[in-house]
Amino acid sequence: MAVTYIKRYRMELRLDRLPAELRQSQPQPAGFEVLPWTPRLLNQHAEVKWASFRDEIDVHVFPCLGDRDGCRRLMREISSRNDFVPEATWLASRISPPDLSLRPKSSPTAIGTIQGLKVSAREGAIQNLGVHPDFRDVGVGRALLAAALNGFAEVDCRYVHLEVTVQNTAAIRLYERFGFHRVETLYKISEVQFA
């Protein structure tokens, strides 16, 4: 095994600087709905988290994301924390295929997840915004992020931060469109096994 470093950005947003058009609820992509947190949805959050991250570089930083049971444990841990923010935790779910061109090989019910924590009196932290690979680039991530940011505003957060792996350029573009900016570059240690 070799040790490598995974480069990540810490990004931050001041909620009072969020553009007006993004403060409103985002239109839901056709055939999808965004559901608020309830404990009965924990397994669906975990399942889509696993599907979203299992083949991504983030698995090298957070190995639990590559394991179904690991994602269940992670969701139980996040949702049982004192700083868990149900108002900033959402599940995107598929209602029906909007058109035949978007019909995936397998049709998951849950297609995206986001969780929120309140790490101080005025600061929220986004955890694991993930979208199932078959449903990326259709607005699911945007709808989840908008719902979470509105949830953070409901609990009086002024700032929200997150971390993102540098190679995840699509996510970085999404965050920047919402007004997030880079405040720190981090290097996470990862053990990589070579074949």
Secondary structure by P-SEA (a helix, b strand, c coil): cbbbbbbbbbbbbccccccccccccccccccbbbbcccccaaaaaaaaaaaacccccccccccccccaaaaaaaaaaaaaccccccccbbbbbbccccccccccccccccccbbbbbbccccbbbbcccccccccccccaaaaaaaaaaaaaaaacccbbbbcccccaaaaaaaaaaabbbbcbbbbbbbbbbcc
